[in-house]
């Protein structure tokens, strides 16, 4: 669907469970989720106009992410993980049993992998590496600052670096491994602060800036940090 006042195409989806209008920007474009009785002809234009700046920024951000994936689709020769101070070389060789082997800073992939399979295997490896190394970093920060963490999960979130539930469960993005330690530390402290302040109130920011005096600068850097993640690691992982 197109509207003469707006440069981006969009689709409208009615949801019987929706109470308010929701805007979702993905690689497929802008989706407007509306309540069942919402009048698209009369009510949609003012909403799109009021959110124009947000939509344009979101569309540009997603477009840049798609281009980033397209430009770096091939199998990488090396994988840098600044968060851990690690650099891995990627080697393709015949393997007798296992299809991926780690040894002395090398990731060896079997030569009978198709490229898509090899990339999927690397994304599995990245998630495994994140689950091995990120929780100890979080627990160490929690202990240092006297926080109590219920559970830690490492996943592949599409747009968040981390999240914290009302039950005290923290989820971290495996792609944090591509960020420098100062930004990883900022994300960890951000989520830990949510254990005491489940919002982004003044009290939350005061606590975060007490723990991370450079919090404002780090938050600005984090907005551009997706550019540090190689395109192959941004693609959906095969289950």
Phi, psi and omega in degrees: 000142176232153176235136184300339182272348187236139186279348185251138175288158179207162175237152180246130178235123178274135180232123179295342180266348183286134175257334180228168177283134178239137178251127181235122178250124179223184179298337179278350180119198181268128174244129178254113179265124186234155175297162186301322184263013181293134179267101184299315184300325185260325191258342187286316185304312180299327180290315179297322180295319182290335181253016185305311183300316181296317182297314182297320178293319181293318179297318179295320181295314180294320179298319178296322179294319179296316179296322179299318178295315183296323184285339183231050183283330188291170180292126182286150176276330178220156176232116178264130176240082183303327181302329182252356184068033183245148173225123183246137172266146180252122184237139175251123183206159176295136178235139184287312185238293182289151181262351174213129181229138174255133179203124171044055177075014179237144170248115182257122179253142180295142184286349178270006172290138162286161183301318180298323178291320180296317179295320177298320178297321178293324178291324173298316179299318180298318178296317177301316180296319178296319181292334179280321191254331184287317179304317177300324178296319179294315181296324178295316178295320179297316180294320181296326184252014175062047173255152175248117181257131179285296181218153177235130176237148176240122184228193179239066180297147183282325187227348182253144174277335179190168177205161180222128180272166179295343179270003179086015177270128182252135177243132181241151180272129181300335182285357171302336181298340180273357183265156176291155184307324183295324180283325176297315179300320179298316180297316180300314180293323178302311182291324177296322178297332178292343176293336178253330181229099184277051181194188175242048181283177176300322180297320178298310183293327177295318179294315181297317180289335174292320181278327180230089183303338179261025186303316182297317179293319180295322179296322177293318178297324183295331179297334181256003190289340179298337178292345179278346182270124179295151184302322182299331181277351180268347181286158180294136180277135177291137182276000000 
